[in-house]
């Protein structure tokens, strides 16, 4: 699981290099963000605002995957 606060710090400090996307396993978006310097800093600012929500969504998705492997369904 990813800590939302750590992802926020990655996004603030290294977000223009796409590090926050690499941490979440979004390699393609991380490379794109790296090559465009955070989408001319616009994408970087948007990601800083949404960083904690993206971490929570990532954690929920991983929890669903683990539970489905165990045969448990959540909605």
C-alpha positions as a printed NumPy array, in Angstrom:
array([[  0.   ,   0.   ,   0.   ],
       [  1.126,   3.538,  -0.715],
       [  1.035,   6.24 ,   1.938],
       [ -0.977,   9.236,   0.652],
       [  1.29 ,  11.701,   2.483],
       [  4.433,  10.244,   0.915],
       [  2.859,  10.421,  -2.526],
       [  1.954,  14.066,  -1.891],
       [  5.578,  14.798,  -0.984],
       [  6.817,  12.98 ,  -4.104],
       [  4.349,  14.985,  -6.169],
       [  5.439,  18.317,  -4.684],
       [  9.19 ,  17.723,  -4.759],
       [  9.679,  15.502,  -7.82 ],
       [  6.337,  15.681,  -9.594],
       [  7.67 ,  17.581, -12.588],
       [  9.912,  14.554, -13.235],
       [  7.002,  12.11 , -13.037],
       [  8.246,  10.309,  -9.923],
       [  4.774,  10.284,  -8.378],
       [  3.42 ,   8.396, -11.409],
       [  6.296,   5.903, -11.323],
       [  5.572,   5.185,  -7.633],
       [  1.994,   4.216,  -8.523],
       [  3.186,   1.927, -11.31 ],
       [  2.   ,   4.239, -14.093],
       [  5.199,   4.021, -16.117],
       [  3.811,   5.39 , -19.374],
       [  2.366,   8.482, -17.72 ],
       [  5.566,   8.915, -15.71 ],
       [  7.687,   8.951, -18.872],
       [  5.275,  11.341, -20.582],
       [  5.33 ,  13.649, -17.587],
       [  9.133,  13.473, -17.479],
       [  9.486,  14.349, -21.161],
       [  7.022,  17.269, -20.991],
       [  8.449,  18.631, -17.725],
       [  5.22 ,  17.951, -15.853],
       [  3.028,  18.951, -18.799],
       [  4.503,  22.468, -18.816],
       [  3.905,  22.461, -15.031],
       [  0.117,  22.415, -15.468],
       [ -0.138,  18.622, -15.096],
       [  2.267,  18.838, -12.151],
       [ -0.001,  21.298, -10.31 ],
       [ -3.098,  19.183, -10.985],
       [ -1.314,  16.058,  -9.718],
       [ -0.269,  17.838,  -6.519],
       [ -3.921,  18.591,  -5.779],
       [ -5.045,  15.016,  -6.566],
       [ -2.068,  13.085,  -5.147],
       [ -3.689,  11.802,  -1.972],
       [ -6.864,  10.751,  -3.77 ],
       [ -4.817,   8.836,  -6.364],
       [ -2.973,   7.014,  -3.553],
       [ -6.262,   6.018,  -1.929],
       [ -7.634,   4.767,  -5.256],
       [ -4.447,   2.755,  -5.822],
       [ -4.699,   1.215,  -2.339],
       [ -8.388,   0.343,  -2.842],
       [ -7.612,  -1.308,  -6.168],
       [ -4.802,  -3.375,  -4.625],
       [ -7.067,  -4.387,  -1.736],
       [ -9.718,  -5.545,  -4.215],
       [ -7.116,  -7.615,  -6.104],
       [ -5.933,  -9.339,  -2.924],
       [ -9.458, -10.06 ,  -1.728],
       [-10.514, -11.413,  -5.123],
       [ -7.541, -13.795,  -5.026],
       [ -8.925, -15.034,  -1.699],
       [-12.42 , -15.413,  -3.165],
       [-13.924, -12.494,  -1.278],
       [-15.982,  -9.945,  -3.213],
       [-16.402,  -6.335,  -2.084],
       [-18.437,  -3.602,  -3.694]])
